[in-house]
Amino acid sequence: MADHVHVLVSFRPDLSLMPFIRDAKSESARRVNGPHRRRLTWARGYFAGSVSHSHIPTVRAYLARQPLRHPDSVPA
């Protein structure tokens, strides 16, 4: 989406999620902005939730439908 992103990741429960979030935001902004001088900036903070293993197919399907649910937010 043009104004937000959903990510489904698998993480060990004893590891902190913050380093992953920091690296994902940093690297994606670096790649998008690149030499073209675009202006991708991330909002402060994030939301993270947990999903049981049995619900992963449902969450994947939900994420795949995002462009259909929000056609006006699909990047050009």
N, CA and C of each residue as an Amber inpcrd file, in Angstrom:
protein
   228
   0.8280000  -1.1620000   0.0000000   0.0000000   0.0000000   0.0000000
   0.8850000   1.2420000   0.0000000   0.3820000   2.3200000  -0.5020000
   1.1660000   3.5400000  -0.6050000   1.4270000   4.1810000   0.7550000
   0.5580000   3.9050000   1.7250000   0.6960000   4.5960000   3.0010000
   0.9340000   3.6880000   4.2070000   1.0200000   2.3920000   3.9740000
   1.3290000   1.4740000   5.0700000   1.7800000   0.1370000   4.4940000
   2.3150000  -0.6930000   5.3530000   2.7940000  -2.0060000   4.9230000
   2.4080000  -3.0490000   5.9630000   2.0510000  -4.2240000   5.4780000
   1.8050000  -5.3750000   6.3420000   2.9180000  -6.3740000   6.0840000
   3.4360000  -6.9720000   7.1410000   4.5030000  -7.9550000   7.0080000
   4.1750000  -9.1300000   7.9170000   4.2790000 -10.3200000   7.3790000
   4.1040000 -11.5390000   8.1640000   5.4750000 -12.1810000   8.2900000
   5.9960000 -12.2310000   9.4940000   7.3160000 -12.8020000   9.7340000
   7.2320000 -13.8260000  10.8570000   8.1610000 -14.7300000  10.8370000
   8.2820000 -15.7200000  11.9000000   9.4660000 -15.3240000  12.7700000
   9.2440000 -15.2960000  14.0690000  10.2620000 -14.8550000  15.0010000
  10.3110000 -15.7610000  16.2180000  11.5010000 -16.0230000  16.6780000
  11.6250000 -16.7760000  17.9330000  11.1200000 -15.9010000  19.0760000
  10.3830000 -16.4760000  20.0040000   9.7900000 -15.6710000  21.0800000
  10.8150000 -15.0710000  22.0460000  12.0290000 -15.5610000  22.0380000
  13.0390000 -15.0230000  22.9520000  13.8720000 -13.9060000  22.3190000
  13.5660000 -13.5220000  21.0740000  14.3040000 -12.4570000  20.4000000
  13.4670000 -11.1770000  20.3560000  14.1600000 -10.0540000  20.3830000
  13.4960000  -8.7650000  20.2880000  13.1230000  -8.4760000  18.8440000
  11.9490000  -7.9350000  18.6450000  11.4830000  -7.5800000  17.3120000
  12.0580000  -6.2410000  16.8440000  12.4410000  -5.3790000  17.7680000
  12.8770000  -4.0270000  17.4230000  14.0520000  -3.9800000  16.4330000
  15.1010000  -4.7740000  16.5780000  16.1780000  -4.7150000  15.5720000
  15.6900000  -5.0370000  14.1570000  14.7750000  -5.9880000  14.0280000
  14.2160000  -6.3120000  12.7140000  13.4480000  -5.1220000  12.1480000
  12.6130000  -4.5020000  12.9640000  11.8260000  -3.3440000  12.5180000
  12.7550000  -2.2140000  12.0840000  13.7500000  -1.9180000  12.9090000
  14.7070000  -0.8420000  12.5890000  15.4110000  -1.1170000  11.2600000
  15.9020000  -2.3370000  11.0810000  16.6140000  -2.6790000   9.8480000
  15.6840000  -2.6600000   8.6300000  14.4730000  -3.1510000   8.7890000
  13.5250000  -3.1660000   7.6680000  13.1750000  -1.7430000   7.2340000
  12.9360000  -0.8670000   8.1880000  12.6200000   0.5190000   7.8490000
  13.8250000   1.2030000   7.1980000  14.9840000   1.0130000   7.7740000
  16.1900000   1.6670000   7.2720000  16.5250000   1.1990000   5.8550000
  16.5600000  -0.1060000   5.6500000  16.9480000  -0.6540000   4.3510000
  15.9110000  -0.3370000   3.2720000  14.6330000  -0.4200000   3.6060000
  13.6210000  -0.1260000   2.5940000  13.6620000   1.3490000   2.1960000
  13.8570000   2.2520000   3.1460000  13.9650000   3.6760000   2.8090000
  15.2090000   3.9260000   1.9540000  16.3140000   3.2810000   2.2850000
  17.5410000   3.4510000   1.5100000  17.3290000   2.9830000   0.0710000
  16.6650000   1.8460000  -0.0990000  16.4530000   1.3140000  -1.4520000
  15.4520000   2.1390000  -2.2520000  14.3920000   2.5770000  -1.6080000
  13.3890000   3.3710000  -2.3210000  13.9260000   4.7520000  -2.6500000
  14.5570000   5.3970000  -1.6930000  15.0660000   6.7530000  -1.9120000
  16.2420000   6.7470000  -2.8720000  17.1780000   5.8330000  -2.6970000
  18.3130000   5.6410000  -3.5860000  18.8160000   6.8940000  -4.2740000
  19.3710000   6.7380000  -5.4670000  19.9040000   7.8830000  -6.1980000
  18.8130000   8.7550000  -6.8200000  17.5570000   8.3000000  -6.7740000
  16.4600000   9.0500000  -7.3890000  15.9670000  10.1920000  -6.5070000
  16.4530000  10.2140000  -5.2820000  16.0800000  11.2680000  -4.3270000
  14.5800000  11.2990000  -4.0400000  13.9690000  10.1390000  -4.0500000
  12.5690000  10.0800000  -3.6250000  12.5300000  10.3480000  -2.1390000
  11.3630000  10.4910000  -1.5940000  11.2800000  10.8550000  -0.1870000
  10.3830000   9.8780000   0.5790000  10.9080000   8.6900000   0.8610000
  10.1960000   7.7610000   1.7220000  10.6730000   7.9860000   3.1420000
   9.7660000   8.2990000   4.0080000  10.0880000   8.4070000   5.4320000
   9.0800000   7.5560000   6.1920000   9.5320000   6.9380000   7.2190000
   8.6920000   6.0790000   8.0340000   8.1450000   6.8480000   9.2240000
   6.9390000   6.5290000   9.6110000   6.3620000   7.0760000  10.8430000
   7.0660000   6.4310000  12.0340000   7.0570000   7.1170000  13.1310000
   7.6240000   6.5430000  14.3500000   6.7230000   5.3990000  14.8160000
   7.3440000   4.4010000  15.3810000   6.5910000   3.3100000  15.9700000
   6.1140000   2.2660000  14.9700000   5.4130000   1.2920000  15.5060000
   4.8720000   0.1990000  14.7070000   3.8810000  -0.5670000  15.5510000
   3.0970000  -1.4080000  14.9170000   2.2100000  -2.3270000  15.6270000
   2.6670000  -3.7360000  15.3030000   2.7240000  -4.5850000  16.2870000
   3.0460000  -5.9970000  16.0790000   2.0440000  -6.8420000  16.8540000
   1.5880000  -7.8720000  16.2190000   0.6810000  -8.8070000  16.8680000
   1.1620000 -10.2200000  16.6230000   0.5890000 -11.1530000  17.3290000
   0.9880000 -12.5410000  17.1350000  -0.1600000 -13.3240000  16.4990000
   0.2190000 -14.3770000  15.7990000  -0.7390000 -15.2200000  15.0940000
  -0.3900000 -16.6690000  15.3940000  -1.3910000 -17.4610000  15.7010000
  -1.1190000 -18.8720000  15.9250000  -0.7740000 -19.5440000  14.6000000
  -0.0080000 -20.6080000  14.6830000   0.4340000 -21.3190000  13.4880000
  -0.7460000 -21.7260000  12.6060000  -1.8470000 -22.1030000  13.2110000
  -3.0100000 -22.5550000  12.4330000  -3.6840000 -21.4110000  11.6700000
  -3.4280000 -20.1700000  12.0400000  -4.0470000 -19.0290000  11.3650000
  -3.1770000 -18.4070000  10.2690000  -1.9820000 -18.9200000  10.0760000
  -1.0790000 -18.3370000   9.0810000  -1.6880000 -18.3330000   7.6780000
  -2.3140000 -19.4080000   7.1970000  -2.9220000 -19.3460000   5.8580000
  -3.9900000 -18.2390000   5.7400000  -4.7700000 -18.0410000   6.7770000
  -5.8000000 -17.0000000   6.7710000  -5.1670000 -15.6180000   6.7090000
  -4.1070000 -15.4060000   7.4720000  -3.4170000 -14.1130000   7.4640000
  -2.7680000 -13.8660000   6.1010000  -2.1570000 -14.8730000   5.5280000
  -1.5640000 -14.7240000   4.1910000  -2.6200000 -14.3270000   3.1740000
  -3.7780000 -14.9590000   3.2220000  -4.8620000 -14.6260000   2.2930000
  -5.3400000 -13.1930000   2.5190000  -5.4630000 -12.7880000   3.7620000
  -5.8590000 -11.4160000   4.1000000  -4.8650000 -10.4110000   3.5130000
  -3.5820000 -10.6760000   3.6940000  -2.5670000  -9.7610000   3.1730000
  -2.5880000  -9.7220000   1.6500000  -2.8160000 -10.8460000   1.0150000
  -2.8660000 -10.8960000  -0.4470000  -4.0430000 -10.0980000  -1.0030000
  -5.1120000  -9.9610000  -0.2280000  -6.2980000  -9.2190000  -0.6730000
  -6.2040000  -7.7090000  -0.4540000  -5.1590000  -7.2270000   0.1530000
  -5.0670000  -5.7930000   0.4530000  -5.2240000  -4.8990000  -0.7730000
  -4.5910000  -5.2060000  -1.8960000  -4.8000000  -4.3400000  -3.0780000
  -6.2620000  -4.2860000  -3.5330000  -7.0130000  -5.3600000  -3.3180000
  -8.4350000  -5.3600000  -3.6830000  -9.2650000  -4.5720000  -2.6780000
  -8.8700000  -4.6150000  -1.4130000  -9.5970000  -3.9030000  -0.3610000
  -9.3480000  -2.4060000  -0.3900000  -8.1510000  -2.0200000  -0.8440000
  -7.7500000  -0.6090000  -0.8540000  -7.1520000  -0.2440000  -2.2140000
  -7.9290000  -0.3200000  -3.2920000  -7.3600000  -0.0690000  -4.6280000
  -6.7940000   1.3460000  -4.7760000  -7.3150000   2.2950000  -4.0160000
  -6.8170000   3.6640000  -4.1080000  -5.4640000   3.8450000  -3.4230000
  -5.0050000   2.8290000  -2.6690000  -3.7170000   2.9110000  -1.9750000
  -2.6230000   2.1010000  -2.6410000  -2.9050000   1.5080000  -3.7940000
  -1.8900000   0.7180000  -4.4980000  -0.9290000   1.6740000  -5.1910000
   0.3750000   1.5520000  -4.9080000   1.3520000   2.4610000  -5.5450000
   1.3450000   2.3060000  -7.0690000   1.6640000   3.3880000  -7.7340000
   1.7100000   3.3660000  -9.2040000   2.8780000   2.5560000  -9.6940000
